[in-house]
Amino acid sequence: MNGLLALSRAIDWINERFGRIADYCVLFACLISAGNATVRYLFSYSTNGLLEIQWYLFGAVVLLGASYTLKLNEHVRVDLVYMMLSDRGRLWVDAIGFVFILIPAGIYLTWLSFPFFWQAYVSDEVSQNAGGLMLWPAKLLLPLGFFLLTLQGLSELIKRAAALHGDITVETHYEKPLQ
């Protein structure tokens, strides 16, 4: 179990780094958006490249930040049953969800999205908009994001298994959203 927990810590470390990149992407998207609006209204100038880089960055926030969100246990849950379970019951629900839903879906989506990226990369696909950008960096976010999410699912599964075995403690507390 110690080797698996070391693997889990390594995956967590990787996804923390990508989480920080996602954090900076939020900042850059806001700065580019504000700069683009300022230039458009002050100088009547705009380019599709600035608009496209904003959605590239938004994609990076979502796809690179998802695995870090899972690591922090801040992802959305169906809380109708989960909140009523004991800590051990929550660990089992999480483990079963990782084994039967998250990890298989992550593998499948990574596998499906890689050719989508690769085709754009080898053909040097460019946006059809005037002044548009290369598309492969945005398309790379899909397989990368799904791969990182799958890895984090594996890390969380290892932690749940270790917690069920009594080797570590995992926080399973979940607060219902206030909405």
N, C-alpha and C positions, 0 to 999 in steps of 0.2 A: 504494500500500500504506500510505502514511503516514496518509491519510484514514481508511482502514479500521482501522488501529491506534488512531487517536484515538477512533473510535467504540467500539472494544473497551474502551479505558480508561474511557470514559464509562459503558458498561454495567457494567463492573467496579465503578466508584464507586457506582452506584445499588445494585447488589446487596450491596456492603459495608454500605451503610446499612440495607438490609432485613435483612442478617445480624445487625447490632447490635440491631435491633428484636426479632428472634427470640431473641437472647441475653437480652434483658430480659424477654421473655415467659416464659422458663424461670424466672427469678427471681420474677416476679409469680405464676406458677402455684404455685410452692413456697410463697410467702408466703400466698396465698389458701387453699391446701390446709391449711397449718398453722393458719391463723386459723380456718378453718371447723371443723377438728377440735377446736380448743381451745374455741370457742364451743359446739359441739355437746356436748362432755363436761362443761364447766363450767356451762353455763346451759341445757342441754337445748334448744337452739335451732338450727335449720338452715333453709336456704332453697334451693330448687332453682336460684335464680339464681347462688348461689355455686358450686354443682356445675357448672352449665352454663358459667360463665365459665372454669372450669378446662379444659374440653375445647375451648373457643374458643381459649384460649391454647396448648394442645397442638397444635391445628390450625395456629396461626400459627407455632409452632416448626418444624413439619415443612414446611409449604408455603412459608413465607418463608425458611427456612433451607436448603432444597434447592439453590437457585441459588447461594448463598454457598458451600455445601459443594462444588459443582461448580467454582466459581472457585478454591477452595483445592486442587483435585485430590484430595479426600478421599472421593469417592463410591465405592460398591461396584463392583468390577470382576469379570469372569470372568477370573481370572488364569492359567488353564491354559496359554494360548498367549501372552498378553501379556508375561509375565515372561521368556519365552525370546527375544523379539524385540529387535532393535537399537533404539536411540533413534529412528531414522528410521522403522522399521517400526511402532513405537508411535504415532508421529505420524500415520502413514497409517491405522492402525486407529481412532484417535480421530476423525480427520477423516471417515472413512467412516461411523462410528457416528453422528456429529453430523448428517451430511447425510441419511442414510437412515433413522435411527431417532429420535434425540432431537428434532431440530427438527420433522420432520413430526408426530410424536406430540404434541409440545408445542403446536403450532398446532391440531391436532385437538381436544385436550383443553381448550384455552382456548376454542375455538369451541363445544364441547359444554357446558361448564360456565357460560358467560356467561348463557344464558337461565335456567338454574337459579337463579343469583343474582338476575337482573333481576326474575323473577317474584316472588321473596320481597321484593325491595325495593319494587316498585310496589304490592304488596298489603299492605305492612307486616306480613308474616307474623311471628307470635309463637309461641314454643314452647307446646305444649299442656299442659306441666307447670304446676302452680300455682306462681306466682312466677317463671315462666320468662322468658327474655329474647327480644328481637327476634332473628330468625334471619338477616337479611340480612348482618350483619357476618361471621358465620361462613361463610356461603355465598360472600361476596365473596373470601374467602381462596382458593377454588378457582381461579377464572379468573386472579386476580392471581398466585398461586403458579406456575401453569402458564405464564403469560406471562413472568414473571421467569426461570423455568427455560429457556424458549425463547430469550429474549434472551441469557442466559448461554451457552447452547449456541452461538449465533451468535458471541458474543465469543470463545469457545474455538476455534471453527472458524477465525476470522480469525487467531488466534494460531498455530494449527497450520499454516495455509497460509503465514504469514510465516516460521515456523520451517523449513518444508520449502523455502522459497525462500531461506533463509539470512539473513533480515533480523533475526531475533531468536532467542533461545534459550528453549526451553520445557522445564521440568523434567518428564520422563516417568517418573522412577523410581517404582516401585511396590513396596511391601513386602507380602508375603503376611501376612494376619492370623495371630496366634499361636495361634488356637483349633484 
